[in-house]
Amino acid sequence: MKNGTSPIPRRTLKRRGEIVMKDIKNLLVNCFLLMLAILLFFLLAEGITRLVMPNSVKIRLMHQLDEKLGYRLVPNYAINYQTFDFTSSIKINSEGLRDREYPKTKDPKTFRILVLGDSFTLGLGVNIEESYPKVLETMLNQSSKGSGARTYEVINAGVDGYGTEQEYLYLQELLQRYEPDLVIVGFYSNDVVDVMNGIPAAITKQKLKNRFYFLSYLRGIQILLQTATVMKKNFSTSIGGVFAPYQENYSPQFKKAFDRTEGYLVKIRDISRSRGAKTIIVIIPLCFEIDRGEWKKKGLGHLYTDDFFNKNMTKLSDTITEFGKLENIPTLPLLPVFRTSKVRPVYFARDSHWTRDGHRIAAESIFKYLQKGIL
Protein backbone atom coordinates (compact mmCIF):
# COMPACT_ATOMS: atom_id res chain seq x y z
CA MET A 1 0.00 0.00 0.00
CA LYS A 2 1.12 3.53 -0.60
CA ASN A 3 2.48 5.62 2.28
CA GLY A 4 3.11 2.44 4.22
CA THR A 5 -0.52 1.96 5.33
CA SER A 6 -1.93 -1.51 5.77
CA PRO A 7 -5.40 -2.46 4.55
CA ILE A 8 -8.12 -2.78 7.22
CA PRO A 9 -8.96 -6.41 7.63
CA ARG A 10 -12.29 -7.43 6.17
CA ARG A 11 -13.34 -8.94 9.47
CA THR A 12 -12.77 -5.61 11.20
CA LEU A 13 -14.82 -3.75 8.60
CA LYS A 14 -17.60 -6.26 9.00
CA ARG A 15 -17.53 -5.87 12.76
CA ARG A 16 -17.63 -2.09 12.46
CA GLY A 17 -20.56 -2.33 10.06
CA GLU A 18 -22.40 -4.58 12.46
CA ILE A 19 -21.80 -2.10 15.28
CA VAL A 20 -23.10 0.81 13.16
CA MET A 21 -26.18 -1.19 12.12
CA LYS A 22 -26.79 -2.16 15.72
CA ASP A 23 -26.54 1.49 16.78
CA ILE A 24 -28.97 2.54 14.04
CA LYS A 25 -31.34 -0.25 15.03
CA ASN A 26 -31.19 0.79 18.69
CA LEU A 27 -31.78 4.40 17.68
CA LEU A 28 -34.82 3.44 15.60
CA VAL A 29 -36.19 1.30 18.43
CA ASN A 30 -35.70 4.12 20.93
CA CYS A 31 -37.38 6.60 18.57
CA PHE A 32 -40.26 4.19 18.09
CA LEU A 33 -40.62 3.69 21.85
CA LEU A 34 -40.48 7.45 22.40
CA MET A 35 -43.16 8.06 19.77
CA LEU A 36 -45.26 5.26 21.23
CA ALA A 37 -44.93 6.76 24.72
CA ILE A 38 -45.94 10.20 23.41
CA LEU A 39 -48.91 8.69 21.58
CA LEU A 40 -50.02 6.75 24.66
CA PHE A 41 -49.65 9.86 26.80
CA PHE A 42 -51.70 11.91 24.33
CA LEU A 43 -54.43 9.26 24.12
CA LEU A 44 -54.55 9.04 27.92
CA ALA A 45 -54.65 12.84 28.25
CA GLU A 46 -57.33 13.04 25.55
CA GLY A 47 -59.42 10.42 27.32
CA ILE A 48 -59.12 12.14 30.71
CA THR A 49 -59.90 15.53 29.16
CA ARG A 50 -63.01 14.16 27.45
CA LEU A 51 -64.09 12.51 30.70
CA VAL A 52 -63.56 15.56 32.90
CA MET A 53 -64.34 18.13 30.17
CA PRO A 54 -62.81 21.35 31.60
CA ASN A 55 -64.81 24.54 31.06
CA SER A 56 -62.04 26.01 28.91
CA VAL A 57 -62.58 23.14 26.47
CA LYS A 58 -66.37 23.39 26.61
CA ILE A 59 -66.34 27.03 25.59
CA ARG A 60 -63.70 26.56 22.87
CA LEU A 61 -65.70 23.73 21.34
CA MET A 62 -68.70 26.05 21.17
CA HIS A 63 -67.00 27.98 18.36
CA GLN A 64 -66.08 27.07 14.82
CA LEU A 65 -63.72 28.95 12.53
CA ASP A 66 -65.19 31.27 9.92
CA GLU A 67 -63.34 33.06 7.12
CA LYS A 68 -65.55 36.16 7.32
CA LEU A 69 -66.23 36.54 11.04
CA GLY A 70 -63.17 34.80 12.47
CA TYR A 71 -65.44 32.37 14.30
CA ARG A 72 -69.11 31.72 14.99
CA LEU A 73 -71.21 29.53 17.27
CA VAL A 74 -71.48 25.85 16.40
CA PRO A 75 -75.05 24.92 15.41
CA ASN A 76 -76.85 22.48 17.74
CA TYR A 77 -74.05 22.61 20.33
CA ALA A 78 -75.10 22.13 23.95
CA ILE A 79 -73.15 22.29 27.22
CA ASN A 80 -73.66 22.69 30.94
CA TYR A 81 -71.28 25.48 31.90
CA GLN A 82 -70.16 25.82 35.52
CA THR A 83 -67.73 28.22 37.19
CA PHE A 84 -67.13 29.50 40.72
CA ASP A 85 -69.88 32.10 40.16
CA PHE A 86 -72.59 30.28 38.23
CA THR A 87 -74.03 27.17 36.64
CA SER A 88 -75.94 27.52 33.39
CA SER A 89 -76.91 25.54 30.32
CA ILE A 90 -76.09 26.75 26.81
CA LYS A 91 -77.90 25.40 23.75
CA ILE A 92 -77.18 26.69 20.25
CA ASN A 93 -79.97 26.28 17.68
CA SER A 94 -79.62 24.98 14.12
CA GLU A 95 -78.93 28.52 12.83
CA GLY A 96 -76.00 29.10 15.20
CA LEU A 97 -77.84 31.30 17.72
CA ARG A 98 -78.32 30.80 21.43
CA ASP A 99 -82.06 30.87 21.05
CA ARG A 100 -85.01 28.75 19.98
CA GLU A 101 -85.78 27.93 16.37
CA TYR A 102 -87.58 30.58 14.30
CA PRO A 103 -89.71 30.13 11.17
CA LYS A 104 -88.10 31.26 7.94
CA THR A 105 -91.13 33.39 7.09
CA LYS A 106 -92.11 36.04 9.63
CA ASP A 107 -95.77 36.29 10.55
CA PRO A 108 -97.30 39.65 9.43
CA LYS A 109 -98.54 40.27 13.00
CA THR A 110 -95.10 39.70 14.49
CA PHE A 111 -92.74 42.51 15.43
CA ARG A 112 -89.26 41.05 15.31
CA ILE A 113 -86.28 42.47 17.21
CA LEU A 114 -82.73 41.32 16.51
CA VAL A 115 -80.19 41.88 19.30
CA LEU A 116 -76.47 42.05 18.44
CA GLY A 117 -73.72 41.99 21.04
CA ASP A 118 -71.02 40.02 22.81
CA SER A 119 -71.09 37.73 25.85
CA PHE A 120 -73.44 40.08 27.75
CA THR A 121 -76.05 39.69 25.03
CA LEU A 122 -75.30 35.97 24.66
CA GLY A 123 -76.09 35.77 28.37
CA LEU A 124 -72.92 34.12 29.62
CA GLY A 125 -73.57 33.08 33.21
CA VAL A 126 -77.35 32.77 33.05
CA ASN A 127 -79.82 30.47 31.33
CA ILE A 128 -81.24 31.69 28.03
CA GLU A 129 -84.65 32.65 29.46
CA GLU A 130 -82.83 34.87 31.99
CA SER A 131 -80.82 36.80 29.37
CA TYR A 132 -81.99 40.34 28.73
CA PRO A 133 -83.20 39.72 25.14
CA LYS A 134 -85.53 36.92 26.28
CA VAL A 135 -86.69 38.77 29.42
CA LEU A 136 -87.49 41.71 27.13
CA GLU A 137 -89.44 39.39 24.83
CA THR A 138 -91.54 38.16 27.75
CA MET A 139 -92.26 41.71 28.93
CA LEU A 140 -93.31 42.85 25.46
CA ASN A 141 -95.68 39.93 24.92
CA GLN A 142 -97.21 40.29 28.38
CA SER A 143 -97.97 43.93 27.62
CA SER A 144 -99.53 43.04 24.23
CA LYS A 145 -102.69 41.08 24.87
CA GLY A 146 -106.13 40.80 23.34
CA SER A 147 -107.61 39.84 19.98
CA GLY A 148 -105.36 40.72 17.06
CA ALA A 149 -102.58 41.88 19.38
CA ARG A 150 -99.07 42.10 18.04
CA THR A 151 -96.64 39.30 18.85
CA TYR A 152 -93.02 40.09 19.67
CA GLU A 153 -89.97 37.99 18.88
CA VAL A 154 -86.64 39.07 20.34
CA ILE A 155 -83.84 37.10 18.70
CA ASN A 156 -80.59 36.73 20.62
CA ALA A 157 -77.74 37.08 18.10
CA GLY A 158 -75.04 37.69 20.70
CA VAL A 159 -71.68 35.95 20.27
CA ASP A 160 -69.10 36.05 23.03
CA GLY A 161 -66.04 38.07 22.08
CA TYR A 162 -67.59 39.82 19.09
CA GLY A 163 -66.72 43.45 18.44
CA THR A 164 -68.67 46.04 16.46
CA GLU A 165 -66.98 45.11 13.17
CA GLN A 166 -67.99 41.46 13.50
CA GLU A 167 -71.51 42.46 14.52
CA TYR A 168 -71.86 44.57 11.37
CA LEU A 169 -70.64 41.73 9.14
CA TYR A 170 -72.88 39.25 10.97
CA LEU A 171 -75.86 41.56 10.55
CA GLN A 172 -75.47 41.44 6.78
CA GLU A 173 -76.59 37.81 6.74
CA LEU A 174 -79.01 38.04 9.67
CA LEU A 175 -81.08 40.85 8.12
CA GLN A 176 -82.02 38.75 5.13
CA ARG A 177 -82.63 35.64 7.19
CA TYR A 178 -84.84 37.12 9.94
CA GLU A 179 -86.22 40.38 8.48
CA PRO A 180 -86.24 42.27 11.81
CA ASP A 181 -88.23 45.43 12.41
CA LEU A 182 -85.73 46.67 14.97
CA VAL A 183 -82.02 46.04 15.56
CA ILE A 184 -80.60 46.53 19.04
CA VAL A 185 -76.82 46.81 19.42
CA GLY A 186 -75.51 45.89 22.87
CA PHE A 187 -72.41 48.11 23.07
CA TYR A 188 -69.71 47.30 25.65
CA SER A 189 -66.46 49.04 26.60
CA ASN A 190 -64.11 46.47 25.07
CA ASP A 191 -65.80 46.76 21.65
CA VAL A 192 -63.36 49.51 20.71
CA VAL A 193 -60.38 47.34 21.66
CA ASP A 194 -61.90 44.48 19.63
CA VAL A 195 -62.04 46.74 16.58
CA MET A 196 -58.45 47.84 17.23
CA ASN A 197 -57.28 44.21 17.42
CA GLY A 198 -59.21 43.25 14.28
CA ILE A 199 -61.13 40.09 13.42
CA PRO A 200 -59.25 36.93 14.48
CA ALA A 201 -57.77 35.10 11.50
CA ALA A 202 -59.38 31.76 10.71
CA ILE A 203 -56.19 29.69 10.64
CA THR A 204 -56.71 26.25 9.13
CA LYS A 205 -54.25 24.48 11.42
CA GLN A 206 -56.34 25.46 14.45
CA LYS A 207 -58.98 22.98 13.30
CA LEU A 208 -56.79 20.31 14.83
CA LYS A 209 -57.13 21.97 18.24
CA ASN A 210 -60.91 21.97 17.91
CA ARG A 211 -61.05 18.25 17.11
CA PHE A 212 -58.90 17.14 20.02
CA TYR A 213 -60.07 18.14 23.49
CA PHE A 214 -56.61 17.95 25.06
CA LEU A 215 -55.12 20.34 22.48
CA SER A 216 -58.08 22.68 23.05
CA TYR A 217 -57.37 22.51 26.76
CA LEU A 218 -53.70 23.42 26.24
CA ARG A 219 -54.75 26.24 23.91
CA GLY A 220 -57.15 27.49 26.57
CA ILE A 221 -54.33 27.61 29.13
CA GLN A 222 -52.16 29.48 26.65
CA ILE A 223 -54.91 32.06 26.06
CA LEU A 224 -55.43 32.52 29.81
CA LEU A 225 -51.71 33.09 30.38
CA GLN A 226 -51.50 35.54 27.48
CA THR A 227 -54.59 37.38 28.72
CA ALA A 228 -53.21 37.55 32.27
CA THR A 229 -49.93 38.99 30.98
CA VAL A 230 -51.68 41.61 28.85
CA MET A 231 -54.10 42.55 31.62
CA LYS A 232 -51.24 42.92 34.10
CA LYS A 233 -49.38 45.15 31.68
CA ASN A 234 -52.48 47.24 30.97
CA PHE A 235 -53.35 47.63 34.62
CA SER A 236 -49.81 48.52 35.67
CA THR A 237 -49.48 51.19 32.99
CA SER A 238 -53.08 52.40 33.39
CA ILE A 239 -53.61 52.37 29.62
CA GLY A 240 -55.18 50.03 27.12
CA GLY A 241 -57.35 47.03 27.85
CA VAL A 242 -60.61 47.40 29.67
CA PHE A 243 -59.79 50.88 31.01
CA ALA A 244 -58.66 52.35 27.70
CA PRO A 245 -61.98 54.14 26.90
CA TYR A 246 -61.88 56.01 30.22
CA GLN A 247 -58.46 57.63 29.91
CA GLU A 248 -58.28 61.41 29.63
CA ASN A 249 -56.14 61.18 26.49
CA TYR A 250 -56.37 58.50 23.81
CA SER A 251 -53.39 57.14 21.92
CA PRO A 252 -53.53 57.71 18.13
CA GLN A 253 -54.12 53.98 17.64
CA PHE A 254 -57.03 53.89 20.07
CA LYS A 255 -58.53 57.11 18.70
CA LYS A 256 -58.46 55.60 15.22
CA ALA A 257 -60.16 52.45 16.52
CA PHE A 258 -62.80 54.57 18.27
CA ASP A 259 -63.56 56.41 15.03
CA ARG A 260 -63.82 53.09 13.16
CA THR A 261 -66.14 51.72 15.86
CA GLU A 262 -68.48 54.67 15.45
CA GLY A 263 -68.27 54.15 11.70
CA TYR A 264 -69.47 50.56 12.07
CA LEU A 265 -72.36 51.72 14.24
CA VAL A 266 -73.39 54.08 11.44
CA LYS A 267 -73.10 51.22 8.94
CA ILE A 268 -75.33 49.08 11.16
CA ARG A 269 -77.92 51.86 11.20
CA ASP A 270 -77.74 52.34 7.43
CA ILE A 271 -77.92 48.69 6.45
CA SER A 272 -80.79 48.13 8.90
CA ARG A 273 -82.63 51.14 7.50
CA SER A 274 -82.18 49.78 3.97
CA ARG A 275 -84.15 46.71 5.07
CA GLY A 276 -86.85 48.77 6.78
CA ALA A 277 -85.55 48.30 10.35
CA LYS A 278 -84.80 50.86 13.04
CA THR A 279 -81.64 50.77 15.17
CA ILE A 280 -81.02 51.35 18.87
CA ILE A 281 -77.70 51.37 20.72
CA VAL A 282 -77.86 50.05 24.29
CA ILE A 283 -74.71 50.99 26.22
CA ILE A 284 -73.81 48.20 28.64
CA PRO A 285 -71.83 49.49 31.64
CA LEU A 286 -68.58 47.95 32.79
CA CYS A 287 -68.79 46.71 36.39
CA PHE A 288 -66.14 49.26 37.39
CA GLU A 289 -68.38 52.09 36.19
CA ILE A 290 -71.04 51.34 38.81
CA ASP A 291 -69.24 52.15 42.05
CA ARG A 292 -65.81 52.01 43.65
CA GLY A 293 -66.84 48.92 45.58
CA GLU A 294 -66.51 46.82 42.42
CA TRP A 295 -62.87 47.92 42.08
CA LYS A 296 -62.07 46.90 45.64
CA LYS A 297 -63.87 43.55 45.37
CA LYS A 298 -61.64 42.61 42.43
CA GLY A 299 -58.47 43.90 44.10
CA LEU A 300 -58.04 46.88 41.78
CA GLY A 301 -58.83 49.71 44.16
CA HIS A 302 -55.24 50.96 44.03
CA LEU A 303 -55.24 51.58 40.28
CA TYR A 304 -57.24 54.79 40.19
CA THR A 305 -58.26 57.43 42.67
CA ASP A 306 -61.78 58.45 43.67
CA ASP A 307 -61.23 61.61 41.62
CA PHE A 308 -60.57 59.52 38.50
CA PHE A 309 -63.72 57.50 39.13
CA ASN A 310 -65.86 60.62 39.56
CA LYS A 311 -64.45 62.38 36.48
CA ASN A 312 -63.71 59.61 34.00
CA MET A 313 -65.90 56.56 34.52
CA THR A 314 -68.89 58.03 32.67
CA LYS A 315 -66.76 59.09 29.70
CA LEU A 316 -67.58 56.16 27.40
CA SER A 317 -71.30 56.27 28.14
CA ASP A 318 -71.41 60.04 27.62
CA THR A 319 -69.37 59.86 24.41
CA ILE A 320 -71.50 57.16 22.76
CA THR A 321 -74.70 58.90 23.88
CA GLU A 322 -73.56 62.15 22.29
CA PHE A 323 -72.52 60.25 19.17
CA GLY A 324 -76.02 58.76 18.96
CA LYS A 325 -77.56 62.23 19.09
CA LEU A 326 -75.30 63.53 16.34
CA GLU A 327 -75.99 60.55 14.07
CA ASN A 328 -79.70 60.37 14.94
CA ILE A 329 -79.39 56.86 16.37
CA PRO A 330 -81.57 56.31 19.47
CA THR A 331 -79.19 55.49 22.32
CA LEU A 332 -79.95 54.10 25.77
CA PRO A 333 -77.16 54.37 28.38
CA LEU A 334 -77.79 51.84 31.15
CA LEU A 335 -75.18 53.32 33.49
CA PRO A 336 -77.53 55.75 35.30
CA VAL A 337 -80.05 52.95 35.89
CA PHE A 338 -77.47 50.55 37.29
CA ARG A 339 -75.93 53.21 39.51
CA THR A 340 -79.24 54.17 41.09
CA SER A 341 -80.59 50.64 41.43
CA LYS A 342 -80.64 49.28 44.96
CA VAL A 343 -80.49 45.70 43.69
CA ARG A 344 -77.14 44.05 44.39
CA PRO A 345 -75.26 42.15 43.16
CA VAL A 346 -75.83 42.82 39.47
CA TYR A 347 -72.41 41.44 38.48
CA PHE A 348 -70.89 38.12 39.53
CA ALA A 349 -68.20 38.22 42.22
CA ARG A 350 -65.29 36.97 40.09
CA ASP A 351 -66.78 37.04 36.62
CA SER A 352 -67.60 40.51 35.25
CA HIS A 353 -70.90 39.53 33.59
CA TRP A 354 -74.42 40.27 34.78
CA THR A 355 -76.31 38.15 37.23
CA ARG A 356 -79.94 37.36 36.43
CA ASP A 357 -80.87 40.56 38.32
CA GLY A 358 -78.53 42.53 36.06
CA HIS A 359 -80.22 41.11 32.96
CA ARG A 360 -83.65 41.85 34.40
CA ILE A 361 -82.75 45.50 35.13
CA ALA A 362 -81.39 45.89 31.58
CA ALA A 363 -84.53 44.34 30.06
CA GLU A 364 -86.82 46.58 32.12
CA SER A 365 -84.89 49.66 31.03
CA ILE A 366 -85.04 48.70 27.35
CA PHE A 367 -88.74 47.86 27.66
CA LYS A 368 -89.55 51.29 29.13
CA TYR A 369 -87.41 52.97 26.47
CA LEU A 370 -89.21 51.17 23.64
CA GLN A 371 -92.60 52.04 25.10
CA LYS A 372 -91.80 55.74 24.77
CA GLY A 373 -92.25 55.67 21.02
CA ILE A 374 -89.89 53.24 19.33
CA LEU A 375 -92.57 50.56 18.97
C-alpha positions in Angstrom: 0.0 0.0 0.0 1.1 3.5 -0.6 2.5 5.6 2.3 3.1 2.4 4.2 -0.5 2.0 5.3 -1.9 -1.5 5.8 -5.4 -2.5 4.6 -8.1 -2.8 7.2 -9.0 -6.4 7.6 -12.3 -7.4 6.2 -13.3 -8.9 9.5 -12.8 -5.6 11.2 -14.8 -3.7 8.6 -17.6 -6.3 9.0 -17.5 -5.9 12.8 -17.6 -2.1 12.5 -20.6 -2.3 10.1 -22.4 -4.6 12.5 -21.8 -2.1 15.3 -23.1 0.8 13.2 -26.2 -1.2 12.1 -26.8 -2.2 15.7 -26.5 1.5 16.8 -29.0 2.5 14.0 -31.3 -0.3 15.0 -31.2 0.8 18.7 -31.8 4.4 17.7 -34.8 3.4 15.6 -36.2 1.3 18.4 -35.7 4.1 20.9 -37.4 6.6 18.6 -40.3 4.2 18.1 -40.6 3.7 21.8 -40.5 7.4 22.4 -43.2 8.1 19.8 -45.3 5.3 21.2 -44.9 6.8 24.7 -45.9 10.2 23.4 -48.9 8.7 21.6 -50.0 6.7 24.7 -49.6 9.9 26.8 -51.7 11.9 24.3 -54.4 9.3 24.1 -54.6 9.0 27.9 -54.6 12.8 28.3 -57.3 13.0 25.6 -59.4 10.4 27.3 -59.1 12.1 30.7 -59.9 15.5 29.2 -63.0 14.2 27.5 -64.1 12.5 30.7 -63.6 15.6 32.9 -64.3 18.1 30.2 -62.8 21.3 31.6 -64.8 24.5 31.1 -62.0 26.0 28.9 -62.6 23.1 26.5 -66.4 23.4 26.6 -66.3 27.0 25.6 -63.7 26.6 22.9 -65.7 23.7 21.3 -68.7 26.1 21.2 -67.0 28.0 18.4 -66.1 27.1 14.8 -63.7 29.0 12.5 -65.2 31.3 9.9 -63.3 33.1 7.1 -65.6 36.2 7.3 -66.2 36.5 11.0 -63.2 34.8 12.5 -65.4 32.4 14.3 -69.1 31.7 15.0 -71.2 29.5 17.3 -71.5 25.8 16.4 -75.1 24.9 15.4 -76.9 22.5 17.7 -74.1 22.6 20.3 -75.1 22.1 24.0 -73.2 22.3 27.2 -73.7 22.7 30.9 -71.3 25.5 31.9 -70.2 25.8 35.5 -67.7 28.2 37.2 -67.1 29.5 40.7 -69.9 32.1 40.2 -72.6 30.3 38.2 -74.0 27.2 36.6 -75.9 27.5 33.4 -76.9 25.5 30.3 -76.1 26.7 26.8 -77.9 25.4 23.7 -77.2 26.7 20.2 -80.0 26.3 17.7 -79.6 25.0 14.1 -78.9 28.5 12.8 -76.0 29.1 15.2 -77.8 31.3 17.7 -78.3 30.8 21.4 -82.1 30.9 21.0 -85.0 28.8 20.0 -85.8 27.9 16.4 -87.6 30.6 14.3 -89.7 30.1 11.2 -88.1 31.3 7.9 -91.1 33.4 7.1 -92.1 36.0 9.6 -95.8 36.3 10.5 -97.3 39.7 9.4 -98.5 40.3 13.0 -95.1 39.7 14.5 -92.7 42.5 15.4 -89.3 41.1 15.3 -86.3 42.5 17.2 -82.7 41.3 16.5 -80.2 41.9 19.3 -76.5 42.1 18.4 -73.7 42.0 21.0 -71.0 40.0 22.8 -71.1 37.7 25.8 -73.4 40.1 27.7 -76.1 39.7 25.0 -75.3 36.0 24.7 -76.1 35.8 28.4 -72.9 34.1 29.6 -73.6 33.1 33.2 -77.4 32.8 33.1 -79.8 30.5 31.3 -81.2 31.7 28.0 -84.7 32.6 29.5 -82.8 34.9 32.0 -80.8 36.8 29.4 -82.0 40.3 28.7 -83.2 39.7 25.1 -85.5 36.9 26.3 -86.7 38.8 29.4 -87.5 41.7 27.1 -89.4 39.4 24.8 -91.5 38.2 27.8 -92.3 41.7 28.9 -93.3 42.9 25.5 -95.7 39.9 24.9 -97.2 40.3 28.4 -98.0 43.9 27.6 -99.5 43.0 24.2 -102.7 41.1 24.9 -106.1 40.8 23.3 -107.6 39.8 20.0 -105.4 40.7 17.1 -102.6 41.9 19.4 -99.1 42.1 18.0 -96.6 39.3 18.8 -93.0 40.1 19.7 -90.0 38.0 18.9 -86.6 39.1 20.3 -83.8 37.1 18.7 -80.6 36.7 20.6 -77.7 37.1 18.1 -75.0 37.7 20.7 -71.7 35.9 20.3 -69.1 36.0 23.0 -66.0 38.1 22.1 -67.6 39.8 19.1 -66.7 43.4 18.4 -68.7 46.0 16.5 -67.0 45.1 13.2 -68.0 41.5 13.5 -71.5 42.5 14.5 -71.9 44.6 11.4 -70.6 41.7 9.1 -72.9 39.3 11.0 -75.9 41.6 10.6 -75.5 41.4 6.8 -76.6 37.8 6.7 -79.0 38.0 9.7 -81.1 40.8 8.1 -82.0 38.8 5.1 -82.6 35.6 7.2 -84.8 37.1 9.9 -86.2 40.4 8.5 -86.2 42.3 11.8 -88.2 45.4 12.4 -85.7 46.7 15.0 -82.0 46.0 15.6 -80.6 46.5 19.0 -76.8 46.8 19.4 -75.5 45.9 22.9 -72.4 48.1 23.1 -69.7 47.3 25.7 -66.5 49.0 26.6 -64.1 46.5 25.1 -65.8 46.8 21.7 -63.4 49.5 20.7 -60.4 47.3 21.7 -61.9 44.5 19.6 -62.0 46.7 16.6 -58.5 47.8 17.2 -57.3 44.2 17.4 -59.2 43.2 14.3 -61.1 40.1 13.4 -59.2 36.9 14.5 -57.8 35.1 11.5 -59.4 31.8 10.7 -56.2 29.7 10.6 -56.7 26.2 9.1 -54.2 24.5 11.4 -56.3 25.5 14.4 -59.0 23.0 13.3 -56.8 20.3 14.8 -57.1 22.0 18.2 -60.9 22.0 17.9 -61.1 18.2 17.1 -58.9 17.1 20.0 -60.1 18.1 23.5 -56.6 17.9 25.1 -55.1 20.3 22.5 -58.1 22.7 23.0 -57.4 22.5 26.8 -53.7 23.4 26.2 -54.8 26.2 23.9 -57.1 27.5 26.6 -54.3 27.6 29.1 -52.2 29.5 26.7 -54.9 32.1 26.1 -55.4 32.5 29.8 -51.7 33.1 30.4 -51.5 35.5 27.5 -54.6 37.4 28.7 -53.2 37.6 32.3 -49.9 39.0 31.0 -51.7 41.6 28.8 -54.1 42.6 31.6 -51.2 42.9 34.1 -49.4 45.2 31.7 -52.5 47.2 31.0 -53.3 47.6 34.6 -49.8 48.5 35.7 -49.5 51.2 33.0 -53.1 52.4 33.4 -53.6 52.4 29.6 -55.2 50.0 27.1 -57.3 47.0 27.8 -60.6 47.4 29.7 -59.8 50.9 31.0 -58.7 52.4 27.7 -62.0 54.1 26.9 -61.9 56.0 30.2 -58.5 57.6 29.9 -58.3 61.4 29.6 -56.1 61.2 26.5 -56.4 58.5 23.8 -53.4 57.1 21.9 -53.5 57.7 18.1 -54.1 54.0 17.6 -57.0 53.9 20.1 -58.5 57.1 18.7 -58.5 55.6 15.2 -60.2 52.4 16.5 -62.8 54.6 18.3 -63.6 56.4 15.0 -63.8 53.1 13.2 -66.1 51.7 15.9 -68.5 54.7 15.5 -68.3 54.1 11.7 -69.5 50.6 12.1 -72.4 51.7 14.2 -73.4 54.1 11.4 -73.1 51.2 8.9 -75.3 49.1 11.2 -77.9 51.9 11.2 -77.7 52.3 7.4 -77.9 48.7 6.5 -80.8 48.1 8.9 -82.6 51.1 7.5 -82.2 49.8 4.0 -84.2 46.7 5.1 -86.8 48.8 6.8 -85.6 48.3 10.3 -84.8 50.9 13.0 -81.6 50.8 15.2 -81.0 51.4 18.9 -77.7 51.4 20.7 -77.9 50.1 24.3 -74.7 51.0 26.2 -73.8 48.2 28.6 -71.8 49.5 31.6 -68.6 47.9 32.8 -68.8 46.7 36.4 -66.1 49.3 37.4 -68.4 52.1 36.2 -71.0 51.3 38.8 -69.2 52.2 42.0 -65.8 52.0 43.7 -66.8 48.9 45.6 -66.5 46.8 42.4 -62.9 47.9 42.1 -62.1 46.9 45.6 -63.9 43.5 45.4 -61.6 42.6 42.4 -58.5 43.9 44.1 -58.0 46.9 41.8 -58.8 49.7 44.2 -55.2 51.0 44.0 -55.2 51.6 40.3 -57.2 54.8 40.2 -58.3 57.4 42.7 -61.8 58.5 43.7 -61.2 61.6 41.6 -60.6 59.5 38.5 -63.7 57.5 39.1 -65.9 60.6 39.6 -64.4 62.4 36.5 -63.7 59.6 34.0 -65.9 56.6 34.5 -68.9 58.0 32.7 -66.8 59.1 29.7 -67.6 56.2 27.4 -71.3 56.3 28.1 -71.4 60.0 27.6 -69.4 59.9 24.4 -71.5 57.2 22.8 -74.7 58.9 23.9 -73.6 62.2 22.3 -72.5 60.3 19.2 -76.0 58.8 19.0 -77.6 62.2 19.1 -75.3 63.5 16.3 -76.0 60.5 14.1 -79.7 60.4 14.9 -79.4 56.9 16.4 -81.6 56.3 19.5 -79.2 55.5 22.3 -80.0 54.1 25.8 -77.2 54.4 28.4 -77.8 51.8 31.2 -75.2 53.3 33.5 -77.5 55.7 35.3 -80.0 53.0 35.9 -77.5 50.5 37.3 -75.9 53.2 39.5 -79.2 54.2 41.1 -80.6 50.6 41.4 -80.6 49.3 45.0 -80.5 45.7 43.7 -77.1 44.1 44.4 -75.3 42.1 43.2 -75.8 42.8 39.5 -72.4 41.4 38.5 -70.9 38.1 39.5 -68.2 38.2 42.2 -65.3 37.0 40.1 -66.8 37.0 36.6 -67.6 40.5 35.2 -70.9 39.5 33.6 -74.4 40.3 34.8 -76.3 38.1 37.2 -79.9 37.4 36.4 -80.9 40.6 38.3 -78.5 42.5 36.1 -80.2 41.1 33.0 -83.7 41.9 34.4 -82.7 45.5 35.1 -81.4 45.9 31.6 -84.5 44.3 30.1 -86.8 46.6 32.1 -84.9 49.7 31.0 -85.0 48.7 27.4 -88.7 47.9 27.7 -89.5 51.3 29.1 -87.4 53.0 26.5 -89.2 51.2 23.6 -92.6 52.0 25.1 -91.8 55.7 24.8 -92.3 55.7 21.0 -89.9 53.2 19.3 -92.6 50.6 19.0 
